[in-house]
Amino acid sequence: MHVEKLQAIVLSTIDYGDSDRIVSLFSLEHGRLKAFARGARSSRKRYGATLEAFARIEAQVRVKEGLAGLQQAELVSIYPRIRGDLSAIAHALYACEVVEAMTPEGHPLPRLYRLLAVYLDRLESEAAAAADRRFFEINLLNILGYRPSLESCSRCNAPFGAAGALLQENGEPVCRACAATGRPLHLSTLKALNACMATGTFGKVAFPPELLAEGGMLLDRSISIHAGRGLKSLEFLGQVTP
C-alpha cells in the first residue's frame, strides 16, 4: 500500500475513541471512501480545520479496501461565507449527506465530484437558493443513473405532451393514459429540469415558484427512494429555509 495525494471534500466525521476520527471523504480519484484519522481530535496542529464538514482538502491517504488511513490533510477551502450563514450551511450539509447516502464506496465519480465542488463554490459566492438545490439534485440523479423519465412515460414510453405527467407514489412520472391519479407535473416543469442538465451551469435556468414546487416534489421523491434512508440534514434544511 502506498500513500496517494487526493483531492477531496469532507462529507462527515465520526469520533472514535478519545483522540481519533473516522472521516468520510468524497475524492476525485477514488470516489467515496472512509479514512481513519489518528489523533484528529487531540492534534489541532496536525489537522486544523481540514476535517470540518464540507471542507475541501488535499489529503494524503493510504488507500486500501475497507478503512483507509489519512496521513495528512491540507486545506484548499473552508468556505467561510457558507459557515456564516445558517441557510448556506444547511444546503451544504444536505448536499454532502445526499452524496454520502447515494454513492458506492471506492467508485470514482469525477463528474459528481465536480458538481459538488461547484455547488459549494456557488453557495460561497451567492445566497442559498432553492433553484440551485434542485439544479444540483437533478444533475446528481442523472450522473448516478437515477434520473426520472422527463421526456416520455416510464410505462408505455409515449412522449409527454401538453398534458404533462402524473407523479406516482414510487417517484415514477407516467402519462395520463397509464394512470388515473397522481400529482400533476406540467410539461414546463419537465422541460425546466431537462434544461438543468443541458446547460450544466448554476443560475441559467429560471424556476418560477409553481415550477419549483412541482420539480421539488419529483426530486424529493426520487432522492428519498434511491437514498435508501432518511436524511438527517433535511430537518435542519426545513427549519432554516422559508
C-alpha positions in Angstrom: 0.0 0.0 0.0 1.3 3.4 -0.9 0.2 6.9 0.1 -1.8 8.8 -2.6 -2.5 12.6 -2.7 -6.2 13.1 -3.3 -8.5 16.0 -3.9 -11.4 15.5 -1.6 -14.4 17.0 0.1 -15.2 16.1 3.7 -18.7 14.6 3.8 -18.9 13.8 7.5 -16.8 12.7 10.5 -17.4 10.3 13.4 -15.4 10.5 16.7 -13.6 7.3 17.5 -12.1 6.7 21.0 -10.6 9.5 22.9 -8.5 11.1 20.2 -9.3 9.7 16.7 -11.8 10.2 14.0 -13.2 8.3 11.1 -13.7 10.6 8.1 -16.0 10.1 5.2 -14.3 11.7 2.1 -15.6 12.2 -1.4 -12.5 12.2 -3.6 -11.9 13.0 -7.3 -9.7 10.0 -7.7 -11.5 7.2 -5.8 -15.0 8.5 -5.1 -16.3 8.0 -1.6 -14.0 6.4 1.0 -13.7 6.2 4.7 -10.4 7.0 6.3 -9.0 6.7 9.8 -7.5 9.9 11.1 -5.3 9.0 14.1 -5.1 11.8 16.7 -7.5 14.1 14.8 -9.4 15.1 17.9 -6.3 15.7 20.0 -4.0 17.3 17.5 -5.4 20.6 16.1 -1.9 21.4 14.8 -1.8 18.3 12.6 -5.3 18.7 11.0 -6.6 22.1 12.0 -9.9 22.8 10.3 -9.3 20.3 7.4 -11.8 17.7 8.8 -14.7 20.1 9.2 -17.8 19.1 7.2 -17.8 20.2 3.6 -14.2 21.4 3.8 -12.3 21.0 0.5 -8.9 19.5 1.1 -5.8 17.8 -0.4 -5.4 14.6 1.5 -2.5 12.2 1.7 -4.3 8.8 2.1 -3.1 5.2 2.4 -5.8 3.8 0.2 -7.0 0.2 0.8 -10.2 -1.8 0.9 -12.3 -1.1 4.0 -10.9 1.7 6.1 -8.2 3.8 4.5 -5.6 5.7 6.5 -5.5 9.5 6.5 -1.9 10.6 6.9 -2.1 14.3 6.3 -4.5 17.0 5.1 -4.1 20.5 3.7 -6.9 22.9 3.4 -8.0 24.1 0.0 -11.1 26.0 1.1 -13.1 26.1 4.4 -15.9 28.1 2.7 -16.0 30.9 5.4 -19.0 32.6 3.9 -21.1 29.5 4.0 -20.2 28.9 7.6 -21.5 32.4 8.5 -25.0 31.7 7.1 -27.4 29.1 8.5 -29.2 28.6 5.2 -26.0 28.0 3.3 -24.7 25.6 6.0 -28.0 23.6 5.7 -27.7 23.4 1.9 -24.0 22.4 2.1 -24.6 19.7 4.7 -27.6 18.4 2.7 -25.6 18.1 -0.5 -22.8 16.2 1.3 -25.3 13.8 3.0 -27.0 13.1 -0.3 -23.7 12.3 -1.9 -22.7 10.1 1.0 -26.0 8.2 1.0 -26.3 7.6 -2.7 -22.7 6.8 -3.9 -21.0 3.4 -3.8 -17.7 3.2 -1.8 -14.5 3.2 -3.8 -16.0 4.0 -7.2 -14.6 7.2 -8.9 -17.3 9.6 -10.0 -15.4 12.7 -11.3 -18.5 14.4 -12.8 -20.2 14.2 -9.4 -17.1 15.4 -7.6 -17.0 18.5 -9.8 -20.8 19.1 -9.4 -20.5 19.0 -5.6 -17.4 21.3 -5.7 -19.1 23.8 -8.0 -22.2 23.8 -5.8 -20.2 24.6 -2.7 -18.4 27.4 -4.7 -21.9 28.7 -5.7 -23.0 28.7 -2.0 -19.9 30.5 -1.1 -20.5 33.3 -3.6 -24.3 33.5 -3.8 -27.2 33.3 -1.4 -28.5 29.8 -0.9 -31.4 29.3 -3.3 -34.0 26.5 -3.8 -33.4 26.6 -7.6 -29.7 25.9 -7.1 -30.5 22.9 -4.8 -32.9 21.5 -7.4 -30.2 22.0 -10.1 -27.8 20.1 -8.0 -30.3 17.3 -7.3 -31.4 16.6 -10.9 -27.8 16.6 -12.1 -26.7 14.2 -9.3 -29.6 11.8 -10.2 -28.6 12.0 -13.8 -24.9 11.2 -13.1 -25.8 8.3 -10.9 -28.2 6.9 -13.4 -31.3 7.5 -11.3 -32.8 10.3 -13.3 -36.6 10.1 -13.5 -38.0 10.0 -17.1 -38.7 13.6 -18.1 -39.5 13.1 -21.8 -41.8 10.1 -22.0 -43.9 7.8 -19.9 -41.9 5.3 -17.9 -44.5 2.6 -18.5 -45.6 2.9 -22.2 -42.8 5.2 -23.5 -45.3 7.6 -25.0 -43.9 11.2 -25.2 -45.3 13.6 -22.6 -47.5 16.0 -24.4 -49.1 19.3 -23.4 -51.0 17.4 -20.6 -47.7 16.7 -18.8 -47.4 13.7 -16.5 -48.7 12.3 -13.2 -46.3 11.6 -10.4 -46.8 8.3 -8.7 -46.0 7.4 -5.1 -42.9 5.4 -6.2 -41.5 8.6 -7.9 -42.5 7.4 -11.4 -43.8 10.1 -13.8 -46.4 8.5 -16.1 -48.8 9.6 -18.8 -52.5 10.1 -18.1 -53.3 7.0 -20.3 -51.3 4.8 -17.9 -52.6 6.3 -14.6 -55.8 7.8 -13.5 -54.4 9.6 -10.4 -51.2 11.2 -9.3 -49.6 14.6 -8.6 -49.7 16.7 -11.8 -46.3 17.6 -13.4 -46.7 20.2 -16.1 -44.7 20.0 -19.3 -43.0 23.2 -18.4 -41.6 21.7 -15.2 -40.3 18.6 -17.0 -38.7 20.9 -19.6 -37.0 23.1 -16.9 -35.5 20.0 -15.3 -34.2 18.8 -18.6 -32.7 22.3 -19.2 -30.8 22.0 -16.0 -28.9 19.0 -17.4 -28.4 20.7 -20.8 -26.8 23.9 -19.5 -24.5 22.5 -16.8 -24.3 25.9 -15.2 -26.0 27.1 -11.9 -28.3 30.0 -12.3 -29.0 29.6 -16.0 -32.5 28.0 -15.7 -35.3 30.2 -14.4 -37.7 28.4 -11.9 -41.0 30.3 -11.2 -42.4 29.3 -7.8 -45.0 26.9 -9.3 -42.4 25.0 -11.3 -40.0 24.9 -8.4 -42.7 23.4 -6.2 -43.6 20.7 -8.8 -40.0 19.9 -9.6 -39.1 19.8 -6.0 -41.8 17.3 -5.3 -40.5 15.0 -8.0 -36.9 15.3 -6.9 -37.7 14.8 -3.2 -39.5 11.6 -4.0 -36.7 10.3 -6.3 -33.9 11.1 -3.8 -35.9 9.6 -0.9 -36.4 6.3 -2.8 -32.8 6.0 -4.0 -31.0 7.2 -0.9 -32.5 4.2 1.0 -32.6 6.0 4.3 -33.9 9.2 5.9 -31.6 12.2 5.5 -30.9 13.9 8.9 -30.0 17.2 7.2 -33.5 17.6 5.7 -34.9 18.5 9.1 -32.3 21.3 9.6 -32.8 22.4 6.0 -36.6 22.7 6.6 -36.0 24.7 9.8 -33.9 27.4 8.2 -35.4 27.5 4.7 -38.6 29.6 4.1 
